[in-house]
Amino acid sequence: MTQDSERCPWCGTDPLYVHYHDTVWGRPEHDDQALFEKLCLDGQQAGLSWITILRKQQSYRDAYADFDPETVARFTEQDQQRLLQNPGIIRNRLKVRSVINNARRYLELQEQGIGFSSFLWQFVDHQPIQNTWQRFEKVPAITKESEAMSRALKKAGFTFVGPTIVYAFMQATGMVNDHLVQCPAYQACFEMSQ
């Protein structure tokens, strides 16, 4: 069996998606700003496929100042109107406002002395959950950890952070290792968490 045929089936054969699967998805991420970017992008995905957002990732970075929370938090109504005219991103008013709102909530956590990475990783006891899925159909869309993180984010004022979005975020940032056990990336992600 070739490496391609053992890879998790969700990424298909699109080179961008395969690269994302092989080098990003499931790798433990602890950088505050990288986590902020990913949470915002997962919120943009709501109702869409991840590949749609992945193809627009650089446009999002350009539009949102590389997801620098301090810069994005200062965006004005005029900035929102500019973003709604940007064909490189999803031009949905609620989603545009969500990124700006979430940047402000991120800064509020910082002002309370709470690092974003620490805040998020507490829901998995600061250690990736190592699942052992053999079939893609068995991988859940929501877990008790994603429900708890979603509640905490909503309580802190974040938006577009429902438990399904949050679980996708947890998978992508390596808080859970949901690569299928036969996937070559499973062991790589497992070793990164040791």
PABA-492257 format. One record per residue (C-alpha): residue number from 1; residue in one letter; x, y, z. Coordinates in Angstrom, 1 decimal. Example, Ala and Ser with C-alpha at 12.3 -4.5 7.8 and 13.67 -1.06 7.14 Angstrom:
! PABA-492257
- 1 / A / 12.3 / -4.5 / 7.8
- 2 / S / 13.7 / -1.1 / 7.1
//
This chain:
! PABA-492257
- 1 / M / 0.0 / 0.0 / 0.0
- 2 / T / 1.4 / 3.4 / -0.9
- 3 / Q / 1.8 / 6.3 / 1.5
- 4 / D / -1.0 / 8.2 / -0.4
- 5 / S / -3.5 / 5.3 / 0.0
- 6 / E / -2.8 / 5.2 / 3.8
- 7 / R / -3.2 / 8.9 / 4.3
- 8 / C / -6.4 / 10.1 / 6.1
- 9 / P / -9.1 / 10.1 / 3.4
- 10 / W / -10.5 / 13.6 / 4.1
- 11 / C / -7.7 / 15.5 / 2.4
- 12 / G / -8.2 / 13.7 / -1.0
- 13 / T / -5.6 / 14.4 / -3.6
- 14 / D / -5.6 / 18.2 / -3.8
- 15 / P / -1.9 / 19.2 / -3.4
- 16 / L / -2.7 / 22.1 / -1.0
- 17 / Y / -4.9 / 19.9 / 1.1
- 18 / V / -2.4 / 17.0 / 1.2
- 19 / H / 0.4 / 19.4 / 2.2
- 20 / Y / -1.8 / 20.8 / 5.0
- 21 / H / -2.6 / 17.3 / 6.2
- 22 / D / 1.0 / 16.2 / 6.1
- 23 / T / 2.6 / 19.2 / 7.7
- 24 / V / 0.1 / 21.2 / 9.7
- 25 / W / -3.1 / 19.2 / 10.8
- 26 / G / -2.6 / 17.5 / 14.1
- 27 / R / 0.8 / 19.1 / 14.9
- 28 / P / 0.7 / 20.5 / 18.5
- 29 / E / 0.6 / 24.3 / 18.2
- 30 / H / 1.3 / 26.5 / 21.3
- 31 / D / 2.0 / 29.9 / 19.8
- 32 / D / -0.7 / 32.4 / 21.0
- 33 / Q / -1.0 / 34.3 / 17.7
- 34 / A / -1.0 / 31.1 / 15.5
- 35 / L / -3.8 / 29.7 / 17.7
- 36 / F / -5.7 / 32.9 / 17.3
- 37 / E / -5.4 / 32.8 / 13.6
- 38 / K / -6.5 / 29.2 / 13.4
- 39 / L / -9.5 / 29.8 / 15.6
- 40 / C / -10.6 / 32.7 / 13.5
- 41 / L / -10.1 / 30.8 / 10.3
- 42 / D / -12.1 / 27.8 / 11.6
- 43 / G / -14.9 / 30.2 / 12.4
- 44 / Q / -14.8 / 31.5 / 8.8
- 45 / Q / -15.3 / 27.9 / 7.7
- 46 / A / -18.7 / 27.6 / 9.3
- 47 / G / -21.1 / 26.3 / 6.5
- 48 / L / -18.2 / 25.8 / 4.1
- 49 / S / -15.5 / 23.3 / 3.4
- 50 / W / -12.0 / 23.8 / 5.0
- 51 / I / -10.3 / 23.7 / 1.6
- 52 / T / -12.3 / 26.9 / 0.7
- 53 / I / -10.7 / 28.7 / 3.6
- 54 / L / -7.3 / 27.1 / 3.1
- 55 / R / -7.2 / 28.5 / -0.5
- 56 / K / -7.9 / 31.9 / 0.9
- 57 / Q / -5.5 / 31.7 / 3.9
- 58 / Q / -2.9 / 34.2 / 2.5
- 59 / S / -5.7 / 36.6 / 1.5
- 60 / Y / -7.0 / 36.4 / 5.1
- 61 / R / -3.5 / 37.1 / 6.5
- 62 / D / -3.2 / 40.1 / 4.2
- 63 / A / -6.7 / 41.4 / 5.1
- 64 / Y / -6.3 / 40.9 / 8.8
- 65 / A / -2.7 / 42.2 / 9.4
- 66 / D / -1.3 / 38.6 / 9.8
- 67 / F / -3.9 / 38.1 / 12.5
- 68 / D / -2.1 / 40.5 / 14.9
- 69 / P / -4.7 / 40.8 / 17.6
- 70 / E / -3.6 / 44.3 / 18.6
- 71 / T / -4.0 / 45.6 / 15.1
- 72 / V / -7.2 / 43.8 / 14.3
- 73 / A / -8.8 / 44.9 / 17.6
- 74 / R / -8.4 / 48.6 / 16.4
- 75 / F / -10.3 / 47.9 / 13.1
- 76 / T / -13.1 / 50.5 / 12.6
- 77 / E / -16.4 / 50.4 / 10.9
- 78 / Q / -14.6 / 51.7 / 7.8
- 79 / D / -12.2 / 48.8 / 8.0
- 80 / Q / -15.2 / 46.4 / 8.2
- 81 / Q / -16.6 / 48.0 / 5.0
- 82 / R / -13.3 / 47.6 / 3.3
- 83 / L / -13.2 / 43.9 / 4.3
- 84 / L / -16.7 / 43.3 / 3.0
- 85 / Q / -15.5 / 44.5 / -0.4
- 86 / N / -12.4 / 42.1 / -0.4
- 87 / P / -12.9 / 39.2 / -2.9
- 88 / G / -10.1 / 37.3 / -1.3
- 89 / I / -12.0 / 36.5 / 1.9
- 90 / I / -15.6 / 35.3 / 2.8
- 91 / R / -17.6 / 38.5 / 2.6
- 92 / N / -20.0 / 37.8 / 5.4
- 93 / R / -20.7 / 40.6 / 7.8
- 94 / L / -21.0 / 38.4 / 10.8
- 95 / K / -17.8 / 36.6 / 10.0
- 96 / V / -15.9 / 39.8 / 9.4
- 97 / R / -17.1 / 41.2 / 12.7
- 98 / S / -16.3 / 38.0 / 14.5
- 99 / V / -12.6 / 38.2 / 13.8
- 100 / I / -12.5 / 41.8 / 15.1
- 101 / N / -14.5 / 40.9 / 18.1
- 102 / N / -12.3 / 37.9 / 18.8
- 103 / A / -9.2 / 40.0 / 18.6
- 104 / R / -10.7 / 42.3 / 21.3
- 105 / R / -11.6 / 39.3 / 23.5
- 106 / Y / -8.1 / 37.9 / 23.0
- 107 / L / -6.6 / 41.1 / 24.3
- 108 / E / -9.0 / 41.1 / 27.3
- 109 / L / -7.7 / 37.7 / 28.3
- 110 / Q / -4.1 / 39.0 / 28.0
- 111 / E / -5.0 / 42.0 / 30.2
- 112 / Q / -6.2 / 39.5 / 32.8
- 113 / G / -2.8 / 37.8 / 32.6
- 114 / I / -4.2 / 34.8 / 30.7
- 115 / G / -2.1 / 33.5 / 27.8
- 116 / F / -4.3 / 32.3 / 24.9
- 117 / S / -2.3 / 29.0 / 24.5
- 118 / S / -2.6 / 28.2 / 28.2
- 119 / F / -6.3 / 29.1 / 28.2
- 120 / L / -7.0 / 26.7 / 25.3
- 121 / W / -4.7 / 23.8 / 26.2
- 122 / Q / -6.2 / 23.5 / 29.7
- 123 / F / -9.1 / 21.7 / 28.2
- 124 / V / -6.8 / 18.7 / 27.3
- 125 / D / -4.7 / 19.1 / 30.5
- 126 / H / -1.9 / 20.7 / 28.4
- 127 / Q / -1.2 / 17.3 / 26.7
- 128 / P / -2.6 / 16.1 / 23.3
- 129 / I / -5.2 / 13.5 / 23.4
- 130 / Q / -4.0 / 10.5 / 21.5
- 131 / N / -6.9 / 8.8 / 19.8
- 132 / T / -6.6 / 5.5 / 17.9
- 133 / W / -9.2 / 5.8 / 15.1
- 134 / Q / -9.0 / 3.2 / 12.3
- 135 / R / -11.9 / 4.4 / 10.3
- 136 / F / -12.7 / 8.0 / 9.4
- 137 / E / -16.4 / 7.5 / 10.0
- 138 / K / -15.7 / 6.9 / 13.7
- 139 / V / -14.0 / 10.3 / 14.3
- 140 / P / -16.4 / 12.5 / 16.3
- 141 / A / -17.5 / 16.0 / 15.4
- 142 / I / -17.9 / 17.1 / 19.0
- 143 / T / -16.4 / 15.9 / 22.3
- 144 / K / -16.9 / 16.8 / 25.9
- 145 / E / -13.6 / 18.8 / 25.7
- 146 / S / -14.8 / 20.8 / 22.7
- 147 / E / -18.1 / 21.5 / 24.4
- 148 / A / -16.2 / 22.8 / 27.5
- 149 / M / -13.8 / 24.9 / 25.4
- 150 / S / -16.7 / 26.3 / 23.4
- 151 / R / -18.6 / 27.3 / 26.6
- 152 / A / -15.5 / 29.0 / 28.0
- 153 / L / -14.8 / 30.9 / 24.8
- 154 / K / -18.4 / 32.0 / 24.5
- 155 / K / -18.3 / 33.1 / 28.2
- 156 / A / -15.2 / 35.2 / 27.4
- 157 / G / -17.2 / 36.8 / 24.5
- 158 / F / -15.7 / 35.0 / 21.5
- 159 / T / -18.0 / 34.3 / 18.5
- 160 / F / -18.1 / 31.5 / 15.9
- 161 / V / -16.8 / 29.1 / 18.5
- 162 / G / -19.5 / 26.4 / 18.6
- 163 / P / -18.4 / 22.9 / 19.8
- 164 / T / -18.1 / 21.6 / 16.2
- 165 / I / -15.9 / 24.5 / 15.1
- 166 / V / -13.9 / 24.2 / 18.3
- 167 / Y / -13.3 / 20.4 / 17.7
- 168 / A / -12.1 / 21.0 / 14.2
- 169 / F / -9.7 / 23.6 / 15.7
- 170 / M / -8.6 / 21.2 / 18.4
- 171 / Q / -7.8 / 18.6 / 15.7
- 172 / A / -5.9 / 21.0 / 13.5
- 173 / T / -3.8 / 22.4 / 16.3
- 174 / G / -2.8 / 19.0 / 17.7
- 175 / M / -4.8 / 19.2 / 20.9
- 176 / V / -6.2 / 15.8 / 19.7
- 177 / N / -4.4 / 13.4 / 17.4
- 178 / D / -7.2 / 12.3 / 15.1
- 179 / H / -5.1 / 11.0 / 12.2
- 180 / L / -6.1 / 7.4 / 11.6
- 181 / V / -3.6 / 5.1 / 13.1
- 182 / Q / -2.5 / 3.7 / 9.7
- 183 / C / -1.8 / 7.2 / 8.4
- 184 / P / 1.9 / 8.1 / 8.3
- 185 / A / 1.2 / 11.4 / 10.0
- 186 / Y / -0.2 / 9.7 / 13.1
- 187 / Q / 3.1 / 8.6 / 14.4
- 188 / A / 4.8 / 11.9 / 13.6
- 189 / C / 2.1 / 13.8 / 15.6
- 190 / F / 2.3 / 11.3 / 18.4
- 191 / E / 6.1 / 11.8 / 18.7
- 192 / M / 5.7 / 15.6 / 18.7
- 193 / S / 3.6 / 15.3 / 21.8
- 194 / Q / 6.0 / 13.2 / 23.8
//
